[in-house]
């Protein structure tokens, strides 16, 4: 039974130990992500993008060592001690879980960033059927970024047309507009994750709340809550 969806960036810079001098600049996004995640029940399914489709169980630990600091994370409170390499969306899920609700258990669904919209929507519908088959409340965490081409120093370079694309994405997330998400262009880093969300939610949430939007370092970030 789906209860709520939380939308958050996948940015390592939101982790204080990794932020360094940028900690103050991104504090609003970090605080919003923690606030939003606190509304989820004790069972999470996280959605993110990666190099290939992958399902990661909640008995998993990882570390941000590959991003410069050995910050350990876990997807459940009793995950075994062994650490494995994890995609960024899973690492951020583990960190957010540990900060916002340490008793929660999170499974992560990583989706190939090259899926087209039709396939992503289908995968979202399949995930919704899986969640609806459970009796316990389940929360979904969408860990995804917007455009990464919003300023000249942005990691993806600068695209002067990206600002309008990012604004349309932010507006769609703020309004719970799944039809708009289904039509996102490839310039959105987390496009597939957002389109899986569109398939998952189909006609949209009962209520959508924006907590914060912005583009620190030229990357589109959005934090919000959808009530199913």
C-alpha positions in Angstrom: 0.0 0.0 0.0 1.6 3.2 -1.2 1.4 6.0 1.4 3.6 8.9 0.2 6.4 9.8 -2.2 9.4 12.0 -1.3 11.4 13.7 -4.0 15.0 14.6 -3.3 18.3 15.3 -5.2 21.0 12.7 -5.3 23.8 15.1 -4.5 26.7 13.9 -2.4 27.2 17.6 -1.4 24.1 17.3 0.8 26.1 15.0 3.1 27.8 17.3 5.6 31.1 15.4 5.7 31.3 15.7 1.9 30.1 19.3 1.6 33.1 21.1 3.1 32.8 24.8 2.4 29.5 24.3 0.6 27.7 23.0 3.7 26.0 26.4 4.3 25.0 26.9 0.7 23.1 23.6 0.5 21.8 23.5 4.1 18.3 24.4 2.9 18.1 21.4 0.6 19.6 19.0 3.2 17.2 20.2 5.9 14.2 19.9 3.5 15.2 16.4 2.5 15.4 15.3 6.1 12.0 16.9 6.8 10.4 15.2 3.8 11.9 11.8 4.5 10.5 11.9 8.0 7.0 11.5 6.6 7.7 8.1 5.1 6.7 4.9 6.9 9.3 2.3 8.0 9.3 0.6 4.6 10.9 2.5 1.8 11.4 1.8 -1.9 13.9 4.2 -3.5 14.0 5.0 -7.2 17.1 6.2 -8.9 19.0 5.9 -12.2 22.3 4.2 -13.0 24.2 2.3 -15.6 21.8 -0.7 -15.6 18.7 -2.0 -14.0 19.4 -3.3 -10.5 17.4 -4.2 -7.4 19.3 -3.7 -4.1 17.9 -5.4 -1.0 17.7 -3.7 2.4 20.4 -6.0 3.9 23.1 -3.8 2.3 25.8 -1.4 3.5 28.0 1.0 1.5 30.3 4.0 1.9 30.8 7.4 0.3 34.6 6.7 0.2 34.5 6.9 -3.5 33.4 10.5 -3.2 36.3 11.5 -0.9 35.2 10.6 2.6 34.5 7.3 4.2 30.9 8.0 5.4 29.3 4.6 6.0 25.6 4.0 5.1 23.1 1.2 5.5 19.7 0.4 4.0 18.4 -1.1 7.3 19.4 -1.0 10.9 20.5 -4.6 11.0 22.3 -4.9 7.6 25.3 -7.2 7.8 28.7 -5.7 8.3 30.1 -6.2 4.7 30.3 -3.1 2.5 29.7 -3.3 -1.2 30.0 -0.7 -4.0 26.7 1.1 -4.5 25.3 3.6 -7.1 24.9 7.1 -5.8 21.1 6.9 -5.5 21.5 3.9 -3.1 24.2 5.6 -1.1 22.1 8.7 -0.7 19.1 6.6 0.3 21.1 4.9 3.0 22.4 8.2 4.3 19.0 9.8 4.4 17.4 6.8 6.0 20.0 6.8 8.8 19.4 10.5 9.5 15.6 10.8 9.1 14.4 7.3 10.3 17.1 4.9 11.5 14.5 2.2 12.1 13.4 2.2 8.4 14.3 -0.4 5.9 14.9 0.7 2.3 15.0 -1.3 -0.9 16.5 0.5 -4.0 15.4 0.1 -7.6 18.0 1.4 -9.9 16.8 2.0 -13.5 19.0 2.2 -16.6 19.4 5.9 -17.6 18.9 4.9 -21.2 15.4 3.6 -20.9 12.9 5.4 -23.2 9.8 7.0 -21.7 7.5 4.2 -22.6 9.6 1.6 -20.9 10.1 3.8 -17.8 6.4 4.3 -17.5 5.8 0.6 -17.8 8.4 -0.1 -15.0 6.6 2.4 -12.8 3.3 0.7 -13.3 4.9 -2.7 -12.5 6.5 -1.2 -9.3 3.1 0.2 -8.2 1.4 -3.2 -8.7 4.2 -4.7 -6.5 3.7 -2.1 -3.8 -0.1 -2.4 -3.9 0.2 -6.1 -3.3 1.6 -5.4 0.2 -0.6 -4.7 3.2 1.9 -2.6 5.1 2.3 1.1 4.2 5.2 1.7 1.8 6.9 5.0 1.1 8.7 5.8 -2.2 11.8 7.9 -2.3 12.7 9.4 -5.7 16.5 10.2 -5.7 17.1 12.2 -8.8 18.6 15.5 -10.2 17.3 17.8 -12.8 19.3 19.4 -15.6 23.1 19.7 -14.9 23.7 22.3 -17.5 22.2 25.4 -15.9 25.4 27.6 -15.5 28.7 27.9 -17.3 30.6 26.0 -14.5 27.9 23.2 -14.3 29.2 19.6 -14.5 27.4 19.0 -17.8 28.5 22.3 -19.4 26.2 25.2 -20.1 23.0 25.0 -22.1 21.1 28.3 -22.3 17.9 26.4 -23.0 18.2 24.3 -19.8 16.7 26.9 -17.5 13.3 26.7 -19.1 13.4 22.9 -19.1 14.3 22.9 -15.4 11.5 25.3 -14.6 9.0 23.0 -16.3 10.3 20.0 -14.4 10.1 21.9 -11.1 6.6 23.1 -11.8 5.5 19.5 -12.8 7.0 18.1 -9.5 5.3 20.9 -7.5 1.9 20.2 -9.1 2.1 16.4 -9.3 1.8 16.6 -13.1 2.6 13.1 -14.2 1.8 13.8 -17.9 4.5 16.5 -17.9 7.0 14.1 -16.3 6.3 11.5 -19.0 7.4 14.0 -21.6 10.7 15.0 -20.1 13.7 15.5 -22.5 17.0 13.7 -22.2 18.7 16.7 -20.7 17.3 15.9 -17.3 19.8 13.7 -15.5 17.1 11.9 -13.5 14.6 11.7 -16.4 14.0 7.9 -16.1 13.5 8.0 -12.4 10.9 10.8 -12.8 9.2 8.9 -15.6 9.1 5.7 -13.5 7.4 7.9 -10.9 4.9 9.1 -13.5 4.0 5.4 -14.2 3.9 4.7 -10.5 1.5 7.5 -9.8 -0.4 7.5 -13.1 -3.0 10.2 -12.6 -1.0 12.0 -10.0 -1.0 12.4 -6.2 -3.9 13.6 -4.0 -1.6 16.3 -2.8 1.8 17.7 -3.8 3.9 20.0 -1.7 7.1 21.8 -2.8 9.6 22.3 0.0 12.5 23.9 -2.0 13.8 24.2 -5.5 17.0 25.7 -6.9 20.2 25.1 -8.8 23.4 25.2 -6.7 26.4 24.5 -8.8 24.3 24.6 -12.0 22.3 21.4 -11.2 18.6 21.4 -10.7 17.5 20.3 -7.2 13.9 19.8 -6.0 12.6 18.5 -2.7 9.0 17.8 -2.2 6.3 15.4 -0.9 3.5 13.7 -2.8 0.6 12.1 -0.9 -0.7 9.1 -2.7 
